[in-house]
Amino acid sequence: MARVLITGAAGAVGGYLRAGLPGLGWQIRGFDRVPGEGLATEDWHVGDIRDAEALDAACDGVDAIIHLAGIPVEAPFADILSTNIDGTYQVFEAARRCGVRRVVYASSNHAVGFTPRTELAGVDTRQRPDTYYGLSKVFGEGIGSLYADKYGLEVVAVRIGSCFPVPRTVRMLESWLSPADAVDLFRACLTTPGLRYEVVYGISANSRAWWDLAPARKLGYDPQDDAEAFAADVLMACGPLDESDPEYRYLGGAFTTHEP
Ligand SMILES: NC(=O)c1ccc[n+]([C@@H]2O[C@H](COP(=O)([O-])OP(=O)(O)OC[C@H]3O[C@@H](n4cnc5c(N)ncnc54)[C@H](O)[C@@H]3O)[C@@H](O)[C@H]2O)c1
């Protein structure tokens, strides 16, 4: 059975993957600065991604890493620099040192958050971070590309949309990634043979989506959910979006207005 190390395994997305990937043939080792649940004690490594020794111990014998650990929202630059930028460097370095074949990196739509609404946003659109947080995801995609070209790592950067049990806002009717589809997407990113470096959007098959899902489908992702099933309830609760609202105008939505 192939073994995958999940950094940030105690978090929300980590929880979905811990629940879904074992049934698809993956043995999970969790790494987080806080202890988590759902795995045997010996499969949990409690540590910080900025600690190279702890990472080396956790990488021993793994076939792939899913790197989720970090600050998932806007924060002061010093915090983003330490956790998301230095921490991500440390994870890629550990992968290189330990000979881990593949890294699937949790990037974010906020790496391209200032992309104005268009018919269909491709993954090759200019990187336009909307926050220091988004900037750290640009770094993560960049170091993934560097380590793929220079050291032969196989890297997939997943620009996750909004991964929650259900969509809660009008924007999430476009950006939602259901937990079940997240499992299928990460499965595809872990298993597709013959890739070097890929960037994909991570959303469900949402009728209202304007982010190109073709690159993810090319890796074998087969999304089953559509946020449209929740549209009536969400629109009843939130009302429609005005076209001047950043949530409507930009791929990154309200993050374009967030201050640390
Ligand atoms: N949930 C989403 O909708 C979404 C959208 C876009 C991108 N992402 C990205 O996906 C990843 C996971 O997001 P999430 O929603 O599960 O976040 P989360 O906050 O629930 O989980 C992050 C986990 O990382 C751990 N962590 C933080 N700093 C650490 C450190 N220095 N060392 C070790 N562990 C550390 C935390 O303890 C936590 O368990 C993040 O990188 C986030 O930026 C998530």
Ligand as a Chemical Component Dictionary entry (heavy atoms), coordinates in Angstrom:
data_LIG
# 
_chem_comp.id                   LIG 
_chem_comp.type                 NON-POLYMER 
_chem_comp.pdbx_formal_charge   0 
_chem_comp.three_letter_code    LIG 
# 
loop_
_chem_comp_atom.comp_id 
_chem_comp_atom.atom_id 
_chem_comp_atom.alt_atom_id 
_chem_comp_atom.type_symbol 
_chem_comp_atom.charge 
_chem_comp_atom.model_Cartn_x 
_chem_comp_atom.model_Cartn_y 
_chem_comp_atom.model_Cartn_z 
_chem_comp_atom.pdbx_ordinal 
LIG N1  N1  N 0  -10.352 25.122 3.251  1  
LIG C1  C1  C 0  -10.343 25.825 2.130  2  
LIG O1  O1  O 0  -11.391 26.180 1.578  3  
LIG C2  C2  C 0  -9.036  26.204 1.481  4  
LIG C3  C3  C 0  -9.058  27.012 0.335  5  
LIG C4  C4  C 0  -7.856  27.329 -0.287 6  
LIG C5  C5  C 0  -6.662  26.825 0.205  7  
LIG N2  N2  N 1  -6.669  26.066 1.338  8  
LIG C6  C6  C 0  -5.384  25.612 1.875  9  
LIG O2  O2  O 0  -5.493  24.251 2.271  10 
LIG C7  C7  C 0  -4.710  24.031 3.432  11 
LIG C8  C8  C 0  -5.572  23.417 4.527  12 
LIG O3  O3  O 0  -6.619  24.308 4.830  13 
LIG P1  P1  P 0  -7.630  24.015 6.031  14 
LIG O4  O4  O 0  -8.873  24.721 5.711  15 
LIG O5  O5  O -1 -7.646  22.563 6.321  16 
LIG O6  O6  O 0  -6.898  24.812 7.197  17 
LIG P2  P2  P 0  -6.858  24.440 8.755  18 
LIG O7  O7  O 0  -6.447  25.691 9.466  19 
LIG O8  O8  O 0  -8.099  23.763 9.171  20 
LIG O9  O9  O 0  -5.670  23.376 8.823  21 
LIG C9  C9  C 0  -4.314  23.762 8.786  22 
LIG C10 C10 C 0  -3.544  22.834 9.693  23 
LIG O10 O10 O 0  -2.162  23.199 9.629  24 
LIG C11 C11 C 0  -1.616  23.076 10.931 25 
LIG N3  N3  N 0  -0.428  23.951 11.033 26 
LIG C12 C12 C 0  -0.387  25.303 10.964 27 
LIG N4  N4  N 0  0.872   25.740 11.106 28 
LIG C13 C13 C 0  1.641   24.636 11.265 29 
LIG C14 C14 C 0  3.033   24.442 11.464 30 
LIG N5  N5  N 0  3.878   25.484 11.529 31 
LIG N6  N6  N 0  3.490   23.188 11.574 32 
LIG C15 C15 C 0  2.645   22.120 11.533 33 
LIG N7  N7  N 0  1.307   22.244 11.352 34 
LIG C16 C16 C 0  0.819   23.491 11.225 35 
LIG C17 C17 C 0  -2.739  23.525 11.871 36 
LIG O11 O11 O 0  -2.538  23.027 13.185 37 
LIG C18 C18 C 0  -3.959  22.949 11.177 38 
LIG O12 O12 O 0  -4.293  21.672 11.681 39 
LIG C19 C19 C 0  -4.080  25.375 3.807  40 
LIG O13 O13 O 0  -2.783  25.437 3.287  41 
LIG C20 C20 C 0  -4.977  26.373 3.116  42 
LIG O14 O14 O 0  -4.294  27.572 2.806  43 
LIG C21 C21 C 0  -7.822  25.745 1.988  44 
# 
loop_
_chem_comp_bond.comp_id 
_chem_comp_bond.atom_id_1 
_chem_comp_bond.atom_id_2 
_chem_comp_bond.value_order 
_chem_comp_bond.pdbx_ordinal 
LIG N1  C1  SING 1  
LIG C1  O1  DOUB 2  
LIG C1  C2  SING 3  
LIG C2  C3  SING 4  
LIG C2  C21 DOUB 5  
LIG C3  C4  DOUB 6  
LIG C4  C5  SING 7  
LIG C5  N2  DOUB 8  
LIG N2  C6  SING 9  
LIG N2  C21 SING 10 
LIG C6  O2  SING 11 
LIG C6  C20 SING 12 
LIG O2  C7  SING 13 
LIG C7  C8  SING 14 
LIG C7  C19 SING 15 
LIG C8  O3  SING 16 
LIG O3  P1  SING 17 
LIG P1  O4  DOUB 18 
LIG P1  O5  SING 19 
LIG P1  O6  SING 20 
LIG O6  P2  SING 21 
LIG P2  O7  DOUB 22 
LIG P2  O8  SING 23 
LIG P2  O9  SING 24 
LIG O9  C9  SING 25 
LIG C9  C10 SING 26 
LIG C10 O10 SING 27 
LIG C10 C18 SING 28 
LIG O10 C11 SING 29 
LIG C11 N3  SING 30 
LIG C11 C17 SING 31 
LIG N3  C12 SING 32 
LIG N3  C16 SING 33 
LIG C12 N4  DOUB 34 
LIG N4  C13 SING 35 
LIG C13 C14 SING 36 
LIG C13 C16 DOUB 37 
LIG C14 N5  SING 38 
LIG C14 N6  DOUB 39 
LIG N6  C15 SING 40 
LIG C15 N7  DOUB 41 
LIG N7  C16 SING 42 
LIG C17 O11 SING 43 
LIG C17 C18 SING 44 
LIG C18 O12 SING 45 
LIG C19 O13 SING 46 
LIG C19 C20 SING 47 
LIG C20 O14 SING 48 
# 
